Amino acid sequence: MFNHYAVAPDTSGGTRHFSLAKYLNQLGHHVTIVASSFDHATRKDLYLTPESNHRFMTIDSVPFLWIRTSTYTGNTLARLLNMLSFAHRITKLPQLKNLPPPDLIW
């Protein structure tokens, strides 16, 4: 599940993607959430160390792949660049090749 703004359940923001992934995983599906590590609400990089550009992490049985994106404040050109950097990085990250191919894209 690709969602630039997905967050962990202990973070403020919409966690519906986490809840959906958890439910689908309980039904026997294999859902991984791929999201930006830069948190829109706090304007902080929450999940990565300065040395890393990505991180796999499992939170309450839901696998996440956090991707480093550029930072921004406000609704400016920098936010658009943040979105573009996410789209670019998910197409170039070799770790995505380790994930199974999707059964469904919606």
Biopython code that builds the backbone (N, CA, C, O; Angstrom):
import numpy as np
from Bio.PDB.StructureBuilder import StructureBuilder

atoms = [
    (1, "MET", "N", (0.854, -1.156, 0.000)),
    (1, "MET", "CA", (0.000, 0.000, 0.000)),
    (1, "MET", "C", (0.908, 1.229, 0.000)),
    (1, "MET", "O", (1.652, 1.455, 0.954)),
    (2, "PHE", "N", (0.845, 2.014, -1.062)),
    (2, "PHE", "CA", (1.632, 3.238, -1.156)),
    (2, "PHE", "C", (0.776, 4.401, -0.680)),
    (2, "PHE", "O", (-0.283, 4.677, -1.242)),
    (3, "ASN", "N", (1.239, 5.071, 0.349)),
    (3, "ASN", "CA", (0.556, 6.263, 0.839)),
    (3, "ASN", "C", (1.611, 7.195, 1.405)),
    (3, "ASN", "O", (2.175, 6.950, 2.471)),
    (4, "HIS", "N", (1.856, 8.232, 0.693)),
    (4, "HIS", "CA", (2.867, 9.214, 1.077)),
    (4, "HIS", "C", (2.681, 9.686, 2.521)),
    (4, "HIS", "O", (3.665, 9.877, 3.235)),
    (5, "TYR", "N", (1.453, 9.873, 2.953)),
    (5, "TYR", "CA", (1.166, 10.451, 4.269)),
    (5, "TYR", "C", (0.752, 9.434, 5.332)),
    (5, "TYR", "O", (0.289, 9.832, 6.400)),
    (6, "ALA", "N", (0.904, 8.148, 5.077)),
    (6, "ALA", "CA", (0.538, 7.142, 6.081)),
    (6, "ALA", "C", (1.391, 7.330, 7.330)),
    (6, "ALA", "O", (2.560, 7.706, 7.247)),
    (7, "VAL", "N", (0.793, 7.067, 8.482)),
    (7, "VAL", "CA", (1.505, 7.225, 9.755)),
    (7, "VAL", "C", (1.276, 5.987, 10.629)),
    (7, "VAL", "O", (0.350, 5.206, 10.407)),
    (8, "ALA", "N", (2.130, 5.840, 11.607)),
    (8, "ALA", "CA", (1.997, 4.764, 12.588)),
    (8, "ALA", "C", (0.851, 5.099, 13.541)),
    (8, "ALA", "O", (0.486, 6.268, 13.668)),
    (9, "PRO", "N", (0.279, 4.103, 14.209)),
    (9, "PRO", "CA", (-0.886, 4.353, 15.066)),
    (9, "PRO", "C", (-0.590, 5.223, 16.285)),
    (9, "PRO", "O", (-1.514, 5.784, 16.873)),
    (10, "ASP", "N", (0.670, 5.345, 16.676)),
    (10, "ASP", "CA", (0.999, 6.182, 17.828)),
    (10, "ASP", "C", (1.333, 7.622, 17.430)),
    (10, "ASP", "O", (1.837, 8.397, 18.244)),
    (11, "THR", "N", (1.052, 7.966, 16.189)),
    (11, "THR", "CA", (1.344, 9.290, 15.657)),
    (11, "THR", "C", (0.035, 9.997, 15.357)),
    (11, "THR", "O", (-0.942, 9.353, 14.975)),
    (12, "SER", "N", (0.000, 11.317, 15.525)),
    (12, "SER", "CA", (-1.237, 12.035, 15.201)),
    (12, "SER", "C", (-1.412, 12.065, 13.690)),
    (12, "SER", "O", (-0.444, 12.170, 12.937)),
    (13, "GLY", "N", (-2.635, 11.972, 13.274)),
    (13, "GLY", "CA", (-2.941, 11.957, 11.849)),
    (13, "GLY", "C", (-3.873, 10.799, 11.536)),
    (13, "GLY", "O", (-4.263, 10.038, 12.421)),
    (14, "GLY", "N", (-4.218, 10.683, 10.283)),
    (14, "GLY", "CA", (-5.130, 9.625, 9.855)),
    (14, "GLY", "C", (-4.436, 8.274, 9.825)),
    (14, "GLY", "O", (-3.444, 8.092, 9.118)),
    (15, "THR", "N", (-4.952, 7.341, 10.582)),
    (15, "THR", "CA", (-4.344, 6.010, 10.647)),
    (15, "THR", "C", (-5.201, 4.962, 9.944)),
    (15, "THR", "O", (-5.026, 3.767, 10.182)),
    (16, "ARG", "N", (-6.121, 5.387, 9.084)),
    (16, "ARG", "CA", (-7.001, 4.429, 8.418)),
    (16, "ARG", "C", (-6.230, 3.442, 7.553)),
    (16, "ARG", "O", (-6.651, 2.295, 7.401)),
    (17, "HIS", "N", (-5.104, 3.870, 6.984)),
    (17, "HIS", "CA", (-4.313, 2.951, 6.162)),
    (17, "HIS", "C", (-3.677, 1.869, 7.022)),
    (17, "HIS", "O", (-3.593, 0.710, 6.615)),
    (18, "PHE", "N", (-3.232, 2.253, 8.208)),
    (18, "PHE", "CA", (-2.689, 1.272, 9.141)),
    (18, "PHE", "C", (-3.786, 0.276, 9.540)),
    (18, "PHE", "O", (-3.565, -0.935, 9.522)),
    (19, "SER", "N", (-4.962, 0.788, 9.898)),
    (19, "SER", "CA", (-6.059, -0.086, 10.319)),
    (19, "SER", "C", (-6.469, -1.033, 9.194)),
    (19, "SER", "O", (-6.708, -2.216, 9.438)),
    (20, "LEU", "N", (-6.552, -0.529, 7.979)),
    (20, "LEU", "CA", (-6.916, -1.372, 6.840)),
    (20, "LEU", "C", (-5.844, -2.437, 6.596)),
    (20, "LEU", "O", (-6.172, -3.602, 6.370)),
    (21, "ALA", "N", (-4.570, -2.048, 6.638)),
    (21, "ALA", "CA", (-3.483, -3.010, 6.427)),
    (21, "ALA", "C", (-3.492, -4.080, 7.514)),
    (21, "ALA", "O", (-3.295, -5.260, 7.224)),
    (22, "LYS", "N", (-3.716, -3.681, 8.748)),
    (22, "LYS", "CA", (-3.748, -4.645, 9.851)),
    (22, "LYS", "C", (-4.890, -5.646, 9.662)),
    (22, "LYS", "O", (-4.711, -6.849, 9.850)),
    (23, "TYR", "N", (-6.052, -5.140, 9.293)),
    (23, "TYR", "CA", (-7.208, -6.006, 9.075)),
    (23, "TYR", "C", (-6.957, -6.971, 7.913)),
    (23, "TYR", "O", (-7.235, -8.165, 8.029)),
    (24, "LEU", "N", (-6.441, -6.467, 6.808)),
    (24, "LEU", "CA", (-6.165, -7.327, 5.658)),
    (24, "LEU", "C", (-5.105, -8.375, 5.988)),
    (24, "LEU", "O", (-5.200, -9.517, 5.538)),
    (25, "ASN", "N", (-4.102, -7.996, 6.767)),
    (25, "ASN", "CA", (-3.086, -8.963, 7.188)),
    (25, "ASN", "C", (-3.702, -10.052, 8.066)),
    (25, "ASN", "O", (-3.315, -11.216, 7.967)),
    (26, "GLN", "N", (-4.655, -9.686, 8.923)),
    (26, "GLN", "CA", (-5.330, -10.669, 9.770)),
    (26, "GLN", "C", (-6.163, -11.646, 8.932)),
    (26, "GLN", "O", (-6.388, -12.785, 9.341)),
    (27, "LEU", "N", (-6.613, -11.200, 7.775)),
    (27, "LEU", "CA", (-7.384, -12.060, 6.876)),
    (27, "LEU", "C", (-6.481, -12.950, 6.011)),
    (27, "LEU", "O", (-6.973, -13.747, 5.212)),
    (28, "GLY", "N", (-5.173, -12.813, 6.172)),
    (28, "GLY", "CA", (-4.252, -13.662, 5.432)),
    (28, "GLY", "C", (-3.569, -13.004, 4.253)),
    (28, "GLY", "O", (-2.775, -13.642, 3.560)),
    (29, "HIS", "N", (-3.867, -11.731, 4.013)),
    (29, "HIS", "CA", (-3.184, -10.998, 2.946)),
    (29, "HIS", "C", (-1.834, -10.518, 3.469)),
    (29, "HIS", "O", (-1.583, -10.556, 4.674)),
    (30, "HIS", "N", (-0.986, -10.078, 2.587)),
    (30, "HIS", "CA", (0.334, -9.579, 2.991)),
    (30, "HIS", "C", (0.447, -8.136, 2.519)),
    (30, "HIS", "O", (0.788, -7.868, 1.367)),
    (31, "VAL", "N", (0.155, -7.211, 3.432)),
    (31, "VAL", "CA", (0.144, -5.789, 3.099)),
    (31, "VAL", "C", (1.335, -5.116, 3.764)),
    (31, "VAL", "O", (1.555, -5.260, 4.967)),
    (32, "THR", "N", (2.094, -4.383, 2.970)),
    (32, "THR", "CA", (3.178, -3.533, 3.463)),
    (32, "THR", "C", (2.815, -2.102, 3.116)),
    (32, "THR", "O", (2.392, -1.826, 1.993)),
    (33, "ILE", "N", (2.972, -1.193, 4.060)),
    (33, "ILE", "CA", (2.713, 0.223, 3.804)),
    (33, "ILE", "C", (4.035, 0.886, 3.454)),
    (33, "ILE", "O", (5.014, 0.762, 4.189)),
    (34, "VAL", "N", (4.060, 1.588, 2.332)),
    (34, "VAL", "CA", (5.228, 2.358, 1.908)),
    (34, "VAL", "C", (4.845, 3.826, 2.050)),
    (34, "VAL", "O", (3.890, 4.290, 1.427)),
    (35, "ALA", "N", (5.601, 4.557, 2.879)),
    (35, "ALA", "CA", (5.239, 5.935, 3.199)),
    (35, "ALA", "C", (6.467, 6.808, 3.352)),
    (35, "ALA", "O", (7.585, 6.314, 3.494)),
    (36, "SER", "N", (6.247, 8.105, 3.323)),
    (36, "SER", "CA", (7.323, 9.068, 3.556)),
    (36, "SER", "C", (7.662, 9.090, 5.041)),
    (36, "SER", "O", (6.770, 9.044, 5.888)),
    (37, "SER", "N", (8.948, 9.159, 5.351)),
    (37, "SER", "CA", (9.340, 9.247, 6.760)),
    (37, "SER", "C", (9.167, 10.664, 7.301)),
    (37, "SER", "O", (9.217, 10.873, 8.513)),
    (38, "PHE", "N", (8.963, 11.638, 6.416)),
    (38, "PHE", "CA", (8.755, 13.017, 6.848)),
    (38, "PHE", "C", (7.295, 13.192, 7.223)),
    (38, "PHE", "O", (6.407, 13.050, 6.382)),
    (39, "ASP", "N", (7.050, 13.500, 8.486)),
    (39, "ASP", "CA", (5.688, 13.601, 8.991)),
    (39, "ASP", "C", (5.092, 14.971, 8.672)),
    (39, "ASP", "O", (5.646, 16.008, 9.035)),
    (40, "HIS", "N", (3.963, 14.950, 7.991)),
    (40, "HIS", "CA", (3.298, 16.183, 7.563)),
    (40, "HIS", "C", (2.864, 17.048, 8.747)),
    (40, "HIS", "O", (2.951, 18.274, 8.676)),
    (41, "ALA", "N", (2.407, 16.438, 9.818)),
    (41, "ALA", "CA", (1.887, 17.198, 10.962)),
    (41, "ALA", "C", (2.994, 17.845, 11.791)),
    (41, "ALA", "O", (2.873, 19.002, 12.192)),
    (42, "THR", "N", (4.063, 17.109, 12.046)),
    (42, "THR", "CA", (5.126, 17.621, 12.924)),
    (42, "THR", "C", (6.267, 18.268, 12.169)),
    (42, "THR", "O", (7.096, 18.957, 12.763)),
    (43, "ARG", "N", (6.317, 18.053, 10.859)),
    (43, "ARG", "CA", (7.414, 18.549, 10.010)),
    (43, "ARG", "C", (8.765, 17.986, 10.440)),
    (43, "ARG", "O", (9.791, 18.661, 10.355)),
    (44, "LYS", "N", (8.748, 16.728, 10.907)),
    (44, "LYS", "CA", (9.973, 16.063, 11.343)),
    (44, "LYS", "C", (10.116, 14.725, 10.633)),
    (44, "LYS", "O", (9.130, 14.102, 10.241)),
    (45, "ASP", "N", (11.349, 14.303, 10.479)),
    (45, "ASP", "CA", (11.649, 12.981, 9.945)),
    (45, "ASP", "C", (11.602, 12.023, 11.125)),
    (45, "ASP", "O", (12.538, 11.973, 11.923)),
    (46, "LEU", "N", (10.519, 11.264, 11.241)),
    (46, "LEU", "CA", (10.268, 10.491, 12.456)),
    (46, "LEU", "C", (10.941, 9.122, 12.505)),
    (46, "LEU", "O", (11.190, 8.613, 13.598)),
    (47, "TYR", "N", (11.240, 8.518, 11.380)),
    (47, "TYR", "CA", (11.581, 7.105, 11.398)),
    (47, "TYR", "C", (12.985, 6.763, 10.902)),
    (47, "TYR", "O", (13.388, 5.601, 10.959)),
    (48, "LEU", "N", (13.723, 7.736, 10.427)),
    (48, "LEU", "CA", (15.034, 7.450, 9.859)),
    (48, "LEU", "C", (16.157, 8.109, 10.648)),
    (48, "LEU", "O", (15.972, 9.151, 11.277)),
    (49, "THR", "N", (17.302, 7.487, 10.600)),
    (49, "THR", "CA", (18.508, 8.108, 11.140)),
    (49, "THR", "C", (19.098, 8.986, 10.038)),
    (49, "THR", "O", (18.752, 8.818, 8.869)),
    (50, "PRO", "N", (19.975, 9.911, 10.387)),
    (50, "PRO", "CA", (20.551, 10.780, 9.351)),
    (50, "PRO", "C", (21.300, 10.016, 8.258)),
    (50, "PRO", "O", (21.438, 10.514, 7.141)),
    (51, "GLU", "N", (21.781, 8.820, 8.567)),
    (51, "GLU", "CA", (22.572, 8.055, 7.596)),
    (51, "GLU", "C", (21.715, 7.250, 6.620)),
    (51, "GLU", "O", (22.222, 6.811, 5.588)),
    (52, "SER", "N", (20.438, 7.045, 6.916)),
    (52, "SER", "CA", (19.642, 6.121, 6.099)),
    (52, "SER", "C", (18.645, 6.855, 5.211)),
    (52, "SER", "O", (18.172, 7.943, 5.540)),
    (53, "ASN", "N", (18.341, 6.233, 4.079)),
    (53, "ASN", "CA", (17.344, 6.777, 3.155)),
    (53, "ASN", "C", (16.043, 5.994, 3.176)),
    (53, "ASN", "O", (15.060, 6.390, 2.549)),
    (54, "HIS", "N", (16.041, 4.881, 3.900)),
    (54, "HIS", "CA", (14.832, 4.076, 4.029)),
    (54, "HIS", "C", (14.975, 3.181, 5.265)),
    (54, "HIS", "O", (16.066, 3.004, 5.808)),
    (55, "ARG", "N", (13.844, 2.628, 5.684)),
    (55, "ARG", "CA", (13.864, 1.726, 6.845)),
    (55, "ARG", "C", (12.634, 0.829, 6.819)),
    (55, "ARG", "O", (11.504, 1.301, 6.686)),
    (56, "PHE", "N", (12.872, -0.463, 6.947)),
    (56, "PHE", "CA", (11.773, -1.408, 7.160)),
    (56, "PHE", "C", (11.506, -1.477, 8.656)),
    (56, "PHE", "O", (12.435, -1.484, 9.464)),
    (57, "MET", "N", (10.230, -1.529, 9.016)),
    (57, "MET", "CA", (9.847, -1.579, 10.424)),
    (57, "MET", "C", (8.478, -2.238, 10.514)),
    (57, "MET", "O", (7.605, -1.965, 9.690)),
    (58, "THR", "N", (8.282, -3.095, 11.497)),
    (58, "THR", "CA", (6.965, -3.692, 11.708)),
    (58, "THR", "C", (6.359, -3.074, 12.956)),
    (58, "THR", "O", (6.971, -3.071, 14.024)),
    (59, "ILE", "N", (5.151, -2.552, 12.808)),
    (59, "ILE", "CA", (4.441, -1.914, 13.909)),
    (59, "ILE", "C", (3.128, -2.644, 14.094)),
    (59, "ILE", "O", (2.256, -2.604, 13.227)),
    (60, "ASP", "N", (2.991, -3.313, 15.231)),
    (60, "ASP", "CA", (1.756, -4.041, 15.557)),
    (60, "ASP", "C", (1.342, -4.961, 14.402)),
    (60, "ASP", "O", (0.186, -4.951, 13.978)),
    (61, "SER", "N", (2.266, -5.730, 13.914)),
    (61, "SER", "CA", (2.112, -6.739, 12.855)),
    (61, "SER", "C", (1.952, -6.160, 11.446)),
    (61, "SER", "O", (1.703, -6.913, 10.505)),
    (62, "VAL", "N", (2.089, -4.853, 11.282)),
    (62, "VAL", "CA", (1.986, -4.240, 9.964)),
    (62, "VAL", "C", (3.375, -3.792, 9.510)),
    (62, "VAL", "O", (3.987, -2.942, 10.157)),
    (63, "PRO", "N", (3.882, -4.351, 8.408)),
    (63, "PRO", "CA", (5.185, -3.915, 7.893)),
    (63, "PRO", "C", (5.085, -2.529, 7.246)),
    (63, "PRO", "O", (4.154, -2.240, 6.494)),
    (64, "PHE", "N", (6.052, -1.698, 7.555)),
    (64, "PHE", "CA", (6.181, -0.373, 6.945)),
    (64, "PHE", "C", (7.523, -0.296, 6.245)),
    (64, "PHE", "O", (8.502, -0.890, 6.696)),
    (65, "LEU", "N", (7.567, 0.433, 5.150)),
    (65, "LEU", "CA", (8.818, 0.835, 4.524)),
    (65, "LEU", "C", (8.786, 2.347, 4.469)),
    (65, "LEU", "O", (8.037, 2.941, 3.693)),
    (66, "TRP", "N", (9.613, 2.964, 5.307)),
    (66, "TRP", "CA", (9.681, 4.424, 5.363)),
    (66, "TRP", "C", (10.729, 4.884, 4.352)),
    (66, "TRP", "O", (11.822, 4.322, 4.287)),
    (67, "ILE", "N", (10.395, 5.896, 3.571)),
    (67, "ILE", "CA", (11.258, 6.436, 2.530)),
    (67, "ILE", "C", (11.602, 7.888, 2.880)),
    (67, "ILE", "O", (10.718, 8.677, 3.216)),
    (68, "ARG", "N", (12.889, 8.235, 2.800)),
    (68, "ARG", "CA", (13.281, 9.631, 3.036)),
    (68, "ARG", "C", (12.804, 10.489, 1.869)),
    (68, "ARG", "O", (12.963, 10.132, 0.702)),
    (69, "THR", "N", (12.219, 11.623, 2.215)),
    (69, "THR", "CA", (11.808, 12.614, 1.219)),
    (69, "THR", "C", (12.320, 13.975, 1.666)),
    (69, "THR", "O", (12.760, 14.142, 2.804)),
    (70, "SER", "N", (12.260, 14.930, 0.775)),
    (70, "SER", "CA", (12.720, 16.276, 1.121)),
    (70, "SER", "C", (11.775, 16.908, 2.142)),
    (70, "SER", "O", (10.608, 16.527, 2.234)),
    (71, "THR", "N", (12.275, 17.859, 2.894)),
    (71, "THR", "CA", (11.480, 18.523, 3.928)),
    (71, "THR", "C", (10.757, 19.732, 3.334)),
    (71, "THR", "O", (11.099, 20.210, 2.253)),
    (72, "TYR", "N", (9.761, 20.209, 4.058)),
    (72, "TYR", "CA", (9.032, 21.400, 3.629)),
    (72, "TYR", "C", (8.296, 21.994, 4.818)),
    (72, "TYR", "O", (8.113, 21.338, 5.844)),
    (73, "THR", "N", (7.883, 23.227, 4.670)),
    (73, "THR", "CA", (6.965, 23.870, 5.612)),
    (73, "THR", "C", (5.921, 24.593, 4.776)),
    (73, "THR", "O", (6.248, 25.251, 3.788)),
    (74, "GLY", "N", (4.686, 24.469, 5.171)),
    (74, "GLY", "CA", (3.609, 25.150, 4.454)),
    (74, "GLY", "C", (3.260, 24.480, 3.142)),
    (74, "GLY", "O", (3.826, 23.455, 2.763)),
    (75, "ASN", "N", (2.323, 25.086, 2.475)),
    (75, "ASN", "CA", (1.814, 24.566, 1.210)),
    (75, "ASN", "C", (2.531, 25.284, 0.066)),
    (75, "ASN", "O", (1.926, 26.085, -0.647)),
    (76, "THR", "N", (3.809, 24.997, -0.102)),
    (76, "THR", "CA", (4.650, 25.719, -1.039)),
    (76, "THR", "C", (5.189, 24.777, -2.110)),
    (76, "THR", "O", (4.834, 23.599, -2.159)),
    (77, "LEU", "N", (6.037, 25.311, -2.952)),
    (77, "LEU", "CA", (6.707, 24.502, -3.970)),
    (77, "LEU", "C", (7.522, 23.390, -3.312)),
    (77, "LEU", "O", (7.670, 22.310, -3.885)),
    (78, "ALA", "N", (8.049, 23.643, -2.122)),
    (78, "ALA", "CA", (8.826, 22.620, -1.410)),
    (78, "ALA", "C", (7.960, 21.397, -1.095)),
    (78, "ALA", "O", (8.468, 20.276, -1.093)),
    (79, "ARG", "N", (6.680, 21.588, -0.832)),
    (79, "ARG", "CA", (5.795, 20.448, -0.580)),
    (79, "ARG", "C", (5.607, 19.638, -1.854)),
    (79, "ARG", "O", (5.596, 18.407, -1.811)),
    (80, "LEU", "N", (5.460, 20.306, -2.972)),
    (80, "LEU", "CA", (5.368, 19.601, -4.247)),
    (80, "LEU", "C", (6.649, 18.801, -4.505)),
    (80, "LEU", "O", (6.588, 17.657, -4.956)),
    (81, "LEU", "N", (7.792, 19.396, -4.222)),
    (81, "LEU", "CA", (9.059, 18.683, -4.382)),
    (81, "LEU", "C", (9.132, 17.471, -3.454)),
    (81, "LEU", "O", (9.702, 16.443, -3.818)),
    (82, "ASN", "N", (8.556, 17.591, -2.260)),
    (82, "ASN", "CA", (8.480, 16.464, -1.335)),
    (82, "ASN", "C", (7.684, 15.322, -1.957)),
    (82, "ASN", "O", (8.111, 14.168, -1.905)),
    (83, "MET", "N", (6.548, 15.631, -2.538)),
    (83, "MET", "CA", (5.719, 14.607, -3.181)),
    (83, "MET", "C", (6.449, 13.976, -4.364)),
    (83, "MET", "O", (6.404, 12.760, -4.551)),
    (84, "LEU", "N", (7.111, 14.794, -5.151)),
    (84, "LEU", "CA", (7.851, 14.274, -6.299)),
    (84, "LEU", "C", (9.032, 13.419, -5.862)),
    (84, "LEU", "O", (9.347, 12.418, -6.506)),
    (85, "SER", "N", (9.689, 13.809, -4.769)),
    (85, "SER", "CA", (10.816, 12.999, -4.294)),
    (85, "SER", "C", (10.330, 11.634, -3.807)),
    (85, "SER", "O", (11.033, 10.638, -3.978)),
    (86, "PHE", "N", (9.142, 11.572, -3.205)),
    (86, "PHE", "CA", (8.574, 10.288, -2.797)),
    (86, "PHE", "C", (8.300, 9.424, -4.023)),
    (86, "PHE", "O", (8.684, 8.255, -4.056)),
    (87, "ALA", "N", (7.646, 9.985, -5.019)),
    (87, "ALA", "CA", (7.337, 9.227, -6.232)),
    (87, "ALA", "C", (8.611, 8.743, -6.919)),
    (87, "ALA", "O", (8.673, 7.608, -7.391)),
    (88, "HIS", "N", (9.607, 9.588, -6.971)),
    (88, "HIS", "CA", (10.870, 9.208, -7.613)),
    (88, "HIS", "C", (11.580, 8.098, -6.836)),
    (88, "HIS", "O", (12.059, 7.131, -7.428)),
    (89, "ARG", "N", (11.646, 8.236, -5.535)),
    (89, "ARG", "CA", (12.378, 7.250, -4.724)),
    (89, "ARG", "C", (11.706, 5.883, -4.718)),
    (89, "ARG", "O", (12.400, 4.867, -4.683)),
    (90, "ILE", "N", (10.393, 5.827, -4.750)),
    (90, "ILE", "CA", (9.758, 4.505, -4.737)),
    (90, "ILE", "C", (9.982, 3.766, -6.047)),
    (90, "ILE", "O", (9.886, 2.540, -6.088)),
    (91, "THR", "N", (10.278, 4.491, -7.113)),
    (91, "THR", "CA", (10.572, 3.811, -8.371)),
    (91, "THR", "C", (12.023, 3.364, -8.448)),
    (91, "THR", "O", (12.355, 2.515, -9.275)),
    (92, "LYS", "N", (12.891, 3.905, -7.617)),
    (92, "LYS", "CA", (14.325, 3.616, -7.689)),
    (92, "LYS", "C", (14.838, 2.741, -6.549)),
    (92, "LYS", "O", (15.982, 2.290, -6.598)),
    (93, "LEU", "N", (14.035, 2.493, -5.537)),
    (93, "LEU", "CA", (14.513, 1.790, -4.348)),
    (93, "LEU", "C", (14.613, 0.289, -4.606)),
    (93, "LEU", "O", (13.600, -0.354, -4.882)),
    (94, "PRO", "N", (15.809, -0.277, -4.521)),
    (94, "PRO", "CA", (15.939, -1.720, -4.782)),
    (94, "PRO", "C", (15.200, -2.580, -3.756)),
    (94, "PRO", "O", (14.851, -3.720, -4.065)),
    (95, "GLN", "N", (14.952, -2.075, -2.550)),
    (95, "GLN", "CA", (14.261, -2.844, -1.526)),
    (95, "GLN", "C", (12.836, -3.182, -1.935)),
    (95, "GLN", "O", (12.277, -4.171, -1.459)),
    (96, "LEU", "N", (12.244, -2.385, -2.801)),
    (96, "LEU", "CA", (10.883, -2.690, -3.248)),
    (96, "LEU", "C", (10.849, -3.957, -4.083)),
    (96, "LEU", "O", (9.811, -4.613, -4.166)),
    (97, "LYS", "N", (11.955, -4.307, -4.696)),
    (97, "LYS", "CA", (12.011, -5.541, -5.482)),
    (97, "LYS", "C", (11.928, -6.770, -4.588)),
    (97, "LYS", "O", (11.608, -7.856, -5.071)),
    (98, "ASN", "N", (12.211, -6.622, -3.286)),
    (98, "ASN", "CA", (12.120, -7.729, -2.339)),
    (98, "ASN", "C", (10.686, -7.993, -1.893)),
    (98, "ASN", "O", (10.398, -9.044, -1.319)),
    (99, "LEU", "N", (9.791, -7.053, -2.151)),
    (99, "LEU", "CA", (8.394, -7.241, -1.781)),
    (99, "LEU", "C", (7.711, -8.099, -2.837)),
    (99, "LEU", "O", (8.063, -8.019, -4.014)),
    (100, "PRO", "N", (6.742, -8.917, -2.439)),
    (100, "PRO", "CA", (6.027, -9.713, -3.441)),
    (100, "PRO", "C", (5.224, -8.809, -4.368)),
    (100, "PRO", "O", (4.832, -7.712, -3.969)),
    (101, "PRO", "N", (4.974, -9.248, -5.597)),
    (101, "PRO", "CA", (4.175, -8.420, -6.509)),
    (101, "PRO", "C", (2.758, -8.264, -5.973)),
    (101, "PRO", "O", (2.239, -9.172, -5.324)),
    (102, "PRO", "N", (2.137, -7.136, -6.234)),
    (102, "PRO", "CA", (0.787, -6.904, -5.695)),
    (102, "PRO", "C", (-0.255, -7.797, -6.349)),
    (102, "PRO", "O", (-0.164, -8.116, -7.534)),
    (103, "ASP", "N", (-1.243, -8.194, -5.560)),
    (103, "ASP", "CA", (-2.393, -8.925, -6.077)),
    (103, "ASP", "C", (-3.469, -7.943, -6.537)),
    (103, "ASP", "O", (-4.295, -8.263, -7.391)),
    (104, "LEU", "N", (-3.445, -6.746, -5.957)),
    (104, "LEU", "CA", (-4.487, -5.777, -6.236)),
    (104, "LEU", "C", (-3.902, -4.377, -6.203)),
    (104, "LEU", "O", (-3.113, -4.043, -5.318)),
    (105, "ILE", "N", (-4.290, -3.570, -7.163)),
    (105, "ILE", "CA", (-3.944, -2.141, -7.161)),
    (105, "ILE", "C", (-5.248, -1.399, -7.350)),
    (105, "ILE", "O", (-5.979, -1.634, -8.311)),
    (106, "TRP", "N", (-5.538, -0.476, -6.400)),
    (106, "TRP", "CA", (-6.757, 0.319, -6.575)),
    (106, "TRP", "C", (-6.453, 1.756, -6.349)),
    (106, "TRP", "O", (-7.344, 2.599, -6.448)),
]
sb = StructureBuilder()
sb.init_structure("model")
sb.init_model(0)
sb.init_chain("A")
sb.init_seg("    ")
for serial, (resi, resn, name, xyz) in enumerate(atoms, 1):
    if name == "N":
        sb.init_residue(resn, " ", resi, " ")
    sb.init_atom(name, np.array(xyz, "f"), 0.0, 1.0, " ", f" {name:<3s}", serial, name[0])
structure = sb.get_structure()
